[in-house]
Amino acid sequence: MTAPATPHRVTTERRGHVLLVRMERPAKRNAVDAAMTAALDAALNDLEDDPDLWCGVLSGGPGMFCAGTDLAGGAGEPTPRGGNYGVVRRVRSTPLVAAVEGIAYGGGFEIVLACDVVVAGRSARFALPEVARGLVANCGALFRAPRPLPLTVAKQMLLTGQPIGAQRAFDLGLVSELVDDGAAEDAAVALAEQICANSPVAVRATLRAVDAVAGLPDERGWTATAVAGVAIADSADRAEGIAAFLEKRPPRWTGR
């Protein structure tokens, strides 16, 4: 059964032991506002709490994944269990597969980095353009991007704001499965079903063990991210970057 797309901007669909969670705000390129944050949080709470759900798939639908935070209205407050977007600070033992078509930019890419496995269409693009807005990536990319990516590539993405394509992301190990455009969601569900063919107890124990090691730097990473956020919080560049984006003009940086 599929939940309605409005007003929550997210639909959920159970396919056996798989929960498909789909962001549906195409007019805003699935940019996350407060309603979407609340809906994503609720869906992922269900994924973790329902013993009959053994794997999740997070999708943006056939045309795009997510453009990140809605800069006009904001993404709402972090949720108690999920943090920003209801996703990026969540502690999970149920696997989550990202199905990426089109753009995964800014916070959208940080949502991808919070997932366990990434399936992408060939035209998918990944970017961290925060510096172009006078901002810093504050939802995990500062420390998660260098895990699947070489450090120099992660730094290049963070410092230039320029995207990389799906083929390069696959070659570097960020994307685990590359498929034809339009096929990412179905391929991600098929992968989730492969996971569900295994013992859910063993899968959860395996994911917890991997995250216990791979996730060790997270708290230090969140602390470093907070320090970076304070550094730009009251800057003129931050205000100018957001204003320029909303006014669709090049920013006029002052370095202050």
Summary of the structure (lengths in Angstrom):
residues: 256
radius of gyration: 17.5
end to end distance: 51.9
largest distance: 56.5
contacts: 887
relative contact order: 0.13
helix: 43%
strand: 17%
